[in-house]
Amino acid sequence: MRPVCVLKVIMLSSLADLHFYIERSQLTQELGGSQYYCHKTWISHRTDLESFAALVKRMAERLQVFGRELAETELPNNLLTASNLLNAQTSRKDSFKEEMAGALSQGRRLLENIREPVRRDPDSSLNPDQLENLATLPITLVPPLLLTQFLSPQEVLDRVRSVVAEGHCLIDSSQNVDNTVAVKCDELQRVRENLTQELKDKRTMLTQAMELHRRLEMVCKWCDDGIYMLASQPLDKCQSQEGAESALSELECYLETANEKQQWEISTVWLEYENILNNELREQVKRAFEKKASLQEMFERRRVSLKKLAAKQTRPVQPVAPRPEHVMNELLETERAYVEELMCVLQGYAAEMDNPSMAPLIPAALQNKKDVLFGNMQEIYNFHKRIFLKELETYTDCPELVGRCFLDWMGELQIYEKYCHNKPRSESLWRQCSDCTFIQECQKKLEHKLGLDSYLLKPVQRITKYQLLLKEMIKYSKGCEGSVELQAALSSILGILKAVNDSMHLIAITGYEGNLGDLGRLLMQGSFSVWAEHKRGHVKVMELARFKPMQRHLFLHQKALLFCKRREESGEGYEKAPSYSFKQELSMAAIGITEHAKGDSKKFEVWSRSRDEVYTVQAVSEEVKTIWVTEIRKLLTGQLEACKEASQQRAPEQFSSDTSSTNRYDYTPSHLHMHM
């Protein structure tokens, strides 16, 4: 038989009897107790809490899946796929952040609802069910907080601090809180401290990395400036003992005044930055010091050569005069080497920019910028490879006649002007992209010790080299057939170099609203001291005190004379050049000139036809003044002669009507009067 369970039943007839058996604190208010309880509210809170816990669990699982996808996804090999993948992952990350923000907001509202009785009456206390819900909710909020790996470190620290603070408030506000809250608070505090320390360590590493990059940049800049200095030394002047000594002194000073960054050794880098050196940084360090070593080798070779030239030696007796064949051999050998170098650059760098497999390595700043980086180097290469080198080789047995080759192709050699005009833009782009993977990979394949910037300077060096070789050829070909052509070729090459130099100044003019191309060919440019006088009515006005001239840079064109103010030099390397602010323009069709101004033999005057504006110009020497005055006089005389020829071709009556309406081209003798 089954055992019979006997239950004792007590019949109560009043609440007083109930209170005899059960304490009032354990009874609800409708039973005369002090405990607050609403079954409807309990069901609502419990339902909301369970729903919120399920939401948090689902989000945590989705975040874990997303985290695994991020860790396991293979990185793409091309730009388009990488961009699409990044956009997709970013979109999912943003979606997660929005969902988590909504969940946290929902959890905070639920927390406030549970604590509502205490908020209404600070003297009241929560029942065990409410305390259990209150203890459970912060624990439920922890997983999304810790899994939100897409927040910034500071946001994570702030949220951890907020949760810990809420936990401590909960512990302080009630004596019946489960110990789990205190455990979780301690755990979160440890997580926060560990994260703070990791951030400090990361900041230290990043600071070291920034310092390393800065020092490497200084090494590279020292190398770039050194290369520019070597390239800009006037080699023709180094042929004399005085010129060699000057160049040697410049070289020695550069080496002696090099700062401690240049003297920095690679062994020091390995020791100082051991903690942060990954493979990529190690490669950058190696490249920087290889560049430094290459430059030092160039310096040493140049120093040895200059010391030989500067050494005082007794001139040996030469029974036979040097022959021009030696110069011709150098011209041909360097021409062949030059063509080979251009070909390497165009095939190893320029062509690779069109190679689809190299496209992912090209930075955004360099994309579609091949013409900017290389200028018209392809045009220069085609001319030298297909035409000029072959033409030079035909003069191998008659080197004294090679001047004719230069004269025949002088028009084509003017392509160097275009290359030099683009050089500042090329230099600027190079500095932005010099450390990019594409450039480094190309250099590695070519096995070049020097960087691309050294090879981009080759055309500038080559057009300068021609005038040195022609001077040497003239020296050894005096009295020979072809000496006249050699001299003419030298003059033409010097003209190209002067045009390049002048135009480099011209493109630096700012503030001129017109088209500089409409002013005709630039004939001369140079710096002067200028005094300006303006006549207003019967009053003569001085712009500045008579004894304090303005410093102006003048540009003499065929149709106008420009006055500009030179600004301080800016930029680096090849781009280190002055700029000019436009101030005044005088039309050559409406000015006069006085060759000798009062007070100084280096002064002359340029004035408007009515002498409302008079500019007294002081040159640095009488020779410079004479050159400028002669050139201006030639322009004015040429315009006067052109006006006379035009007037002779007109009918007398048309000429009469024209001169009555305008005297724009009426240059009177006073216009060209030279005060002695």
NUVO-328799 format. One record per residue (C-alpha): x, y, z. Coordinates in steps of 0.5 Angstrom, whole numbers, padded with zeros to 4 digits, always signed. Last residue first. Layout:
N
XYZ
...
***
This chain:
676
+0150+0223-0142
+0142+0223-0143
+0140+0218-0148
+0134+0220-0152
+0130+0214-0155
+0123+0217-0154
+0126+0224-0155
+0127+0222-0163
+0120+0221-0163
+0116+0214-0163
+0109+0215-0166
+0107+0208-0165
+0101+0209-0161
+0100+0216-0164
+0092+0215-0165
+0087+0219-0169
+0090+0224-0173
+0096+0219-0174
+0091+0214-0178
+0087+0220-0182
+0094+0222-0184
+0096+0215-0186
+0090+0214-0190
+0091+0220-0194
+0098+0218-0195
+0096+0211-0197
+0099+0206-0193
+0106+0202-0195
+0110+0208-0192
+0106+0208-0185
+0108+0200-0184
+0115+0201-0186
+0116+0207-0181
+0112+0203-0175
+0117+0197-0176
+0123+0202-0176
+0120+0205-0169
+0118+0198-0166
+0125+0195-0168
+0128+0202-0165
+0124+0201-0158
+0126+0193-0158
+0134+0195-0159
+0134+0200-0154
+0131+0195-0149
+0136+0190-0150
+0142+0196-0150
+0139+0198-0144
+0139+0192-0141
+0146+0190-0143
+0149+0196-0141
+0146+0196-0134
+0149+0189-0133
+0156+0192-0135
+0155+0198-0130
+0154+0193-0124
+0148+0191-0119
+0143+0195-0123
+0140+0201-0121
+0133+0203-0124
+0129+0209-0124
+0122+0209-0125
+0118+0215-0128
+0111+0215-0129
+0107+0221-0131
+0113+0222-0136
+0108+0223-0142
+0111+0217-0145
+0112+0213-0139
+0118+0212-0136
+0124+0208-0136
+0131+0211-0132
+0138+0208-0132
+0142+0207-0126
+0149+0204-0125
+0153+0210-0127
+0150+0213-0120
+0147+0220-0118
+0143+0222-0124
+0140+0217-0129
+0144+0215-0135
+0141+0211-0141
+0134+0215-0141
+0129+0210-0143
+0122+0211-0146
+0115+0207-0146
+0109+0206-0149
+0109+0201-0154
+0114+0197-0149
+0108+0196-0145
+0109+0197-0137
+0107+0192-0132
+0107+0193-0125
+0107+0189-0118
+0107+0182-0120
+0109+0177-0114
+0115+0173-0115
+0117+0166-0112
+0124+0164-0111
+0126+0157-0112
+0127+0150-0108
+0123+0146-0112
+0130+0142-0114
+0131+0140-0107
+0126+0143-0102
+0121+0148-0102
+0121+0156-0101
+0125+0162-0103
+0123+0168-0100
+0119+0173-0104
+0121+0177-0110
+0117+0183-0112
+0115+0184-0119
+0116+0189-0124
+0114+0187-0131
+0116+0190-0138
+0112+0189-0144
+0112+0187-0151
+0118+0183-0153
+0119+0181-0145
+0123+0184-0140
+0122+0181-0133
+0124+0185-0127
+0125+0183-0120
+0124+0189-0115
+0127+0191-0109
+0124+0198-0107
+0129+0204-0106
+0130+0208-0100
+0134+0214-0101
+0128+0218-0104
+0123+0215-0099
+0118+0211-0102
+0112+0212-0107
+0114+0219-0109
+0109+0223-0111
+0110+0229-0116
+0104+0234-0116
+0102+0238-0122
+0096+0233-0124
+0098+0227-0121
+0106+0225-0123
+0108+0218-0120
+0115+0217-0118
+0118+0210-0117
+0125+0208-0115
+0128+0201-0116
+0134+0197-0114
+0134+0191-0119
+0134+0183-0120
+0134+0180-0126
+0130+0177-0132
+0132+0178-0140
+0129+0176-0147
+0122+0173-0145
+0118+0172-0151
+0112+0175-0153
+0107+0179-0148
+0101+0174-0150
+0104+0168-0146
+0104+0172-0140
+0096+0171-0140
+0093+0177-0136
+0092+0177-0128
+0099+0177-0126
+0098+0175-0118
+0104+0170-0118
+0110+0169-0122
+0114+0163-0121
+0113+0160-0128
+0117+0166-0130
+0123+0164-0126
+0123+0157-0129
+0123+0161-0135
+0129+0165-0135
+0133+0158-0133
+0130+0154-0138
+0132+0160-0143
+0139+0161-0141
+0140+0153-0141
+0137+0154-0148
+0141+0160-0150
+0148+0156-0147
+0146+0150-0152
+0146+0155-0158
+0152+0159-0156
+0156+0152-0155
+0153+0150-0162
+0155+0157-0165
+0162+0156-0162
+0163+0149-0165
+0160+0151-0172
+0166+0156-0172
+0171+0151-0170
+0169+0146-0176
+0175+0146-0179
+0181+0147-0175
+0184+0153-0172
+0182+0152-0165
+0180+0144-0164
+0183+0142-0157
+0179+0148-0153
+0173+0148-0158
+0172+0141-0156
+0173+0142-0148
+0168+0148-0149
+0163+0143-0153
+0164+0138-0147
+0162+0143-0142
+0156+0145-0146
+0153+0138-0147
+0154+0137-0140
+0148+0142-0138
+0143+0138-0142
+0145+0132-0139
+0145+0134-0132
+0137+0136-0133
+0136+0130-0137
+0139+0125-0131
+0135+0129-0125
+0129+0123-0126
+0135+0118-0125
+0137+0121-0118
+0129+0121-0116
+0128+0114-0118
+0133+0112-0112
+0140+0110-0113
+0143+0103-0111
+0139+0100-0117
+0137+0093-0117
+0132+0094-0123
+0127+0089-0119
+0129+0092-0112
+0128+0099-0115
+0121+0097-0118
+0119+0094-0112
+0121+0100-0108
+0117+0105-0112
+0111+0101-0112
+0111+0100-0104
+0111+0107-0103
+0117+0111-0100
+0118+0116-0105
+0110+0117-0106
+0109+0124-0103
+0116+0126-0105
+0116+0124-0112
+0110+0128-0113
+0113+0135-0111
+0119+0133-0115
+0115+0132-0121
+0111+0138-0120
+0118+0142-0120
+0121+0138-0126
+0115+0140-0130
+0119+0146-0133
+0125+0143-0134
+0122+0137-0138
+0119+0142-0143
+0125+0146-0143
+0129+0140-0145
+0125+0139-0151
+0129+0145-0154
+0134+0139-0156
+0129+0138-0162
+0131+0145-0165
+0138+0144-0164
+0138+0138-0168
+0142+0141-0174
+0146+0146-0170
+0148+0140-0165
+0151+0136-0171
+0154+0141-0174
+0158+0142-0168
+0161+0135-0169
+0166+0138-0174
+0172+0137-0169
+0170+0130-0168
+0172+0128-0175
+0173+0120-0174
+0167+0119-0169
+0162+0124-0173
+0157+0119-0175
+0157+0117-0168
+0153+0123-0166
+0148+0122-0171
+0146+0115-0169
+0146+0118-0162
+0142+0124-0164
+0136+0120-0168
+0133+0114-0165
+0136+0113-0158
+0136+0121-0157
+0130+0123-0160
+0126+0117-0157
+0129+0118-0150
+0127+0125-0150
+0120+0124-0152
+0119+0118-0147
+0122+0123-0141
+0116+0128-0143
+0115+0129-0136
+0116+0123-0132
+0112+0124-0125
+0107+0129-0128
+0106+0124-0134
+0105+0118-0130
+0100+0121-0125
+0094+0117-0127
+0095+0114-0120
+0101+0117-0116
+0097+0120-0110
+0092+0114-0110
+0098+0109-0108
+0100+0104-0113
+0101+0097-0110
+0095+0095-0112
+0096+0097-0120
+0103+0092-0120
+0099+0086-0123
+0095+0091-0128
+0102+0093-0131
+0101+0101-0133
+0105+0104-0128
+0110+0098-0129
+0112+0102-0136
+0114+0108-0132
+0118+0105-0127
+0123+0099-0130
+0121+0100-0137
+0122+0108-0137
+0127+0108-0132
+0131+0103-0135
+0131+0106-0142
+0133+0113-0139
+0139+0110-0136
+0141+0106-0143
+0140+0113-0147
+0145+0116-0142
+0150+0111-0142
+0150+0111-0150
+0151+0119-0149
+0156+0118-0144
+0160+0114-0148
+0159+0118-0154
+0161+0125-0151
+0167+0121-0147
+0170+0119-0154
+0169+0125-0157
+0173+0129-0152
+0179+0124-0153
+0178+0125-0160
+0179+0132-0160
+0187+0131-0159
+0191+0134-0154
+0197+0138-0157
+0204+0134-0158
+0210+0136-0155
+0206+0136-0148
+0211+0139-0142
+0207+0138-0136
+0204+0143-0132
+0207+0144-0125
+0202+0141-0120
+0198+0145-0115
+0193+0140-0113
+0186+0143-0114
+0184+0138-0120
+0186+0132-0116
+0183+0134-0110
+0176+0135-0114
+0177+0128-0117
+0178+0125-0110
+0172+0129-0107
+0167+0127-0112
+0169+0120-0111
+0168+0121-0104
+0161+0124-0105
+0159+0119-0109
+0160+0114-0104
+0157+0118-0099
+0151+0118-0103
+0151+0111-0104
+0152+0109-0097
+0146+0114-0095
+0141+0111-0100
+0143+0104-0097
+0142+0107-0090
+0135+0109-0092
+0133+0103-0096
+0135+0099-0090
+0131+0103-0085
+0125+0102-0090
+0126+0094-0090
+0127+0094-0083
+0120+0098-0082
+0117+0093-0086
+0119+0087-0083
+0117+0089-0076
+0122+0093-0072
+0118+0096-0066
+0121+0093-0060
+0128+0093-0063
+0128+0100-0064
+0134+0103-0060
+0138+0097-0061
+0137+0096-0069
+0137+0103-0070
+0144+0104-0067
+0147+0099-0071
+0144+0103-0077
+0149+0109-0076
+0146+0116-0074
+0151+0121-0077
+0146+0124-0082
+0142+0125-0076
+0147+0128-0072
+0147+0134-0076
+0152+0135-0083
+0156+0141-0082
+0162+0137-0083
+0160+0134-0089
+0157+0140-0093
+0163+0144-0091
+0167+0139-0094
+0163+0139-0101
+0163+0147-0101
+0170+0147-0100
+0171+0142-0105
+0167+0146-0110
+0171+0152-0108
+0178+0149-0109
+0176+0146-0116
+0174+0153-0118
+0180+0156-0116
+0184+0150-0119
+0180+0151-0126
+0176+0145-0129
+0171+0146-0123
+0168+0152-0127
+0166+0147-0132
+0163+0143-0127
+0158+0148-0124
+0156+0144-0118
+0148+0143-0118
+0148+0136-0119
+0153+0135-0113
+0148+0140-0109
+0142+0136-0111
+0145+0129-0109
+0147+0132-0102
+0140+0135-0101
+0137+0128-0103
+0141+0125-0098
+0140+0130-0092
+0133+0129-0094
+0133+0121-0093
+0137+0122-0087
+0132+0127-0084
+0126+0122-0086
+0129+0116-0083
+0129+0120-0076
+0122+0122-0077
+0120+0115-0078
+0124+0113-0072
+0121+0118-0068
+0114+0116-0070
+0115+0109-0069
+0118+0110-0062
+0111+0114-0061
+0107+0109-0063
+0111+0104-0059
+0110+0108-0053
+0102+0109-0054
+0102+0101-0055
+0105+0100-0048
+0100+0106-0045
+0094+0102-0049
+0096+0096-0046
+0096+0099-0039
+0089+0102-0040
+0087+0095-0042
+0089+0091-0036
+0086+0096-0031
+0080+0096-0035
+0080+0088-0035
+0081+0088-0028
+0076+0093-0026
+0071+0089-0030
+0073+0083-0026
+0072+0086-0019
+0065+0089-0021
+0063+0082-0024
+0065+0079-0017
+0061+0085-0013
+0055+0083-0017
+0056+0076-0016
+0055+0077-0009
+0048+0077-0009
+0045+0084-0007
+0041+0083+0000
+0044+0089+0004
+0042+0094-0001
+0044+0101-0004
+0051+0100-0003
+0052+0094-0007
+0047+0097-0013
+0052+0104-0013
+0058+0099-0013
+0055+0096-0019
+0053+0102-0023
+0060+0105-0022
+0063+0099-0025
+0058+0099-0031
+0060+0107-0032
+0068+0105-0031
+0067+0100-0036
+0063+0104-0041
+0068+0110-0040
+0074+0105-0042
+0070+0102-0048
+0069+0109-0051
+0077+0111-0049
+0079+0104-0053
+0075+0106-0059
+0069+0102-0060
+0069+0096-0066
+0071+0091-0061
+0064+0091-0058
+0064+0084-0055
+0066+0087-0048
+0060+0091-0047
+0055+0087-0051
+0057+0081-0046
+0056+0086-0039
+0049+0088-0040
+0047+0081-0038
+0051+0082-0031
+0048+0089-0030
+0041+0086-0031
+0042+0080-0026
+0043+0084-0020
+0037+0088-0021
+0032+0082-0023
+0035+0079-0016
+0033+0085-0012
+0026+0086-0015
+0025+0078-0013
+0028+0079-0006
+0023+0085-0005
+0026+0092-0006
+0027+0097+0000
+0023+0104+0001
+0026+0110+0005
+0028+0113-0002
+0020+0113-0004
+0019+0114-0012
+0026+0112-0014
+0026+0106-0009
+0020+0104-0013
+0022+0105-0020
+0029+0101-0019
+0026+0096-0024
+0023+0101-0029
+0030+0104-0029
+0034+0098-0030
+0029+0096-0036
+0030+0103-0039
+0038+0102-0038
+0037+0095-0042
+0033+0098-0048
+0038+0103-0049
+0044+0098-0048
+0040+0094-0054
+0039+0100-0058
+0046+0102-0058
+0048+0095-0059
+0044+0095-0065
+0047+0101-0068
+0054+0099-0067
+0052+0092-0070
+0049+0096-0076
+0056+0100-0077
+0060+0094-0077
+0056+0090-0082
+0057+0097-0087
+0064+0097-0085
+0065+0090-0087
+0061+0091-0094
+0065+0097-0095
+0072+0094-0094
+0070+0088-0098
+0068+0092-0104
+0075+0096-0103
+0079+0090-0103
+0076+0087-0109
+0077+0093-0113
+0084+0094-0110
+0087+0087-0112
+0090+0082-0108
+0084+0080-0103
+0086+0079-0096
+0083+0072-0094
+0077+0072-0089
+0079+0068-0083
+0080+0073-0077
+0074+0078-0080
+0070+0072-0081
+0071+0069-0074
+0070+0076-0071
+0063+0076-0075
+0061+0069-0072
+0063+0072-0065
+0059+0078-0066
+0053+0074-0068
+0053+0070-0062
+0054+0076-0057
+0048+0079-0061
+0044+0073-0060
+0045+0072-0053
+0044+0080-0052
+0037+0079-0055
+0035+0073-0051
+0037+0077-0044
+0033+0082-0047
+0027+0078-0048
+0028+0074-0041
+0028+0081-0037
+0022+0084-0041
+0018+0078-0039
+0020+0078-0032
+0019+0085-0031
+0012+0085-0034
+0010+0078-0030
+0013+0082-0023
+0009+0088-0025
+0002+0084-0026
+0004+0080-0019
+0005+0087-0016
+0009+0086-0009
+0010+0091-0004
+0012+0087+0003
+0009+0091+0009
+0004+0086+0011
-0004+0086+0012
-0006+0081+0007
-0007+0086+0002
+0000+0089+0003
+0004+0083+0002
+0006+0078+0007
+0014+0076+0009
+0015+0083+0013
+0008+0081+0017
+0011+0075+0020
+0007+0069+0019
+0004+0064+0024
+0001+0070+0029
+0000+0074+0023
-0005+0069+0020
-0009+0069+0026
-0009+0077+0026
-0011+0076+0019
-0018+0073+0021
-0021+0066+0022
-0015+0062+0020
-0016+0054+0020
-0010+0050+0021
-0009+0044+0017
-0004+0039+0019
-0002+0034+0013
-0002+0027+0013
+0001+0023+0008
-0001+0016+0007
+0004+0011+0005
+0002+0007-0001
+0000+0000+0000
***
